[in-house]
Amino acid sequence: MARVTGVTENSQRIKPHKTETSVECRYQLITDADGEQLIHLSTFGSKNRVSHPKSSQSLQIDRTIGVSLVELFCETFGLATPGDDYEPRLIAAYRANPGLFRKLIVNDVDARDVIGLAHRRVQVERFRTLLTDADAFAQEAEEIPGKGKEKVWQRFFEQNPWILGTSLATQVLTKWDAKSLEKVVAGFSVTGAGKRVDGLLRTSGRIRSMVFVEFKTHDTPLLTASEYRPGVWGPSKELAGAVAQAQSTVHMATREITDRLQATAEDGSDIAGDWTYMFRPRAYVVVGRLEQLVGEAGGDHQPKIRSFELYRREMQLPEVVTFDELLARAEWMVSTPAAE
């Protein structure tokens, strides 16, 4: 028996032992005369011994030797020590077997939540970039030529319907069609010829109600360029037009579809549990930015704010929401402690 005082590399020519002569190793935790904790390792005779196993060799290891052995084990077997930079090893392991990593993540609820939240944070940052970086917005617009600025936002919300679903209303909103946010509304179908709506949603729950969304752009003016009367600004032509457009769409849909729209299968039969109510459906216009209501010195332009707020608050349909208000809600959704 011996107490180990050092760990150094051996240069002897040693061959692996045969498994037939394997022995069992048992450990005990003991304390020396100075109060230092030791690990006592004892090996017992091979299973081929005729007599009962009894201790044949023993070693005692203190903290210093233990740390040296841990470092040796980690280096030899590719393990990570506390404080070690194991990211390169993880990357290498992922590249060697990405399918296994995906399987582990799919089976780990917490991992899926972390990945989902990380993706949403990336999309919120993209949202902010589109609002504040004209070059970045122009670059995305070039990817869908001939479609106009509104199509940039159309595509963004197609890719991120959760922003509309959790930010516009008190109820959770889902896309009417899982494949497309934009739909044509007419007759008893939302796929026939008729008025095209930028976003067709519906509320969740037992009473599913249709919700209409019209997108303008973040640069669309909210108010007229000059006062209508001293201290009074009217809604811009673009905003007034978007409001009228949303009102017309809702009117046409409620007139043609009436109270309830039942989804049907190809044979004409009802699809059980798939319907949408049309009792005074909600509508939203997403337009402009509130920074348009800031004065030359950077402070609130109170007459403009009053004019805009009174205009949209007194209007029953549609609700007017600015892009930066939508962004603020999305940022809150991914930054609240409950989302961690």
C-alpha angles and dihedrals in degrees: 000000000000145000113239114236101175146009117218134156116271122222097196119121103248129174125209114267118245117256090231089070095046119141135202121249121207128186138208132187112230138165126229127220091274093054095253115144117238136188111226113204120193127184121208128210120277121274089253092071114113095216126064114283114273134177114279106167133014138186132190120210128193128200096273094052091042092057090050091051093048090053090049092049093048093049093046099044100032096248127152123243123208107281092014119138096242097162094098089052092050091049091050091048091049092051090049094052114008092161092063092051091051091049091051091049094048090053093046112079093193092051091052090050092051092049092046092050092046090053092050091050090053090051092049089053088050088051090054091047092053089051097047107026112069093187093053091049091049090050092055090045090056089059090065102037120193093018100097132230093292090066091062089062092039090058094043093055091042086060094042109034089155089076091061092036095057102027110045104055142019088248123065111260125209131190115268090222120031090214101049138021093199117075143169114239122205141118117352091323134068092210103058129091113296144083115353115223121198095222129016114190138158135207121254126241135053094313103053111188128189118251126194126206129191120194123207119166134277089246094054108119116245097202138027118274093245137032119274089205129352107300093001126105123184125218114276120258090250094051093046089049093050090050092050090047093053092046091051092049093052092046093052093046096049091046095051102032096037118191105339138015115211119201113230135201125235091268091056096254123131119265104232114245095003111114139117129212123225103199104140094324119211124246133192135198114203108201146147131340132277091232085080085074093060120106129234092267092052097256131114115290094218099191090053092046090049092049093049097042095048090048095054098034094054092049116094096195132057114018113224116221125176123224093243091053089053090048092050091055092047091050090051091050093058098037103047114110089238088066093056 
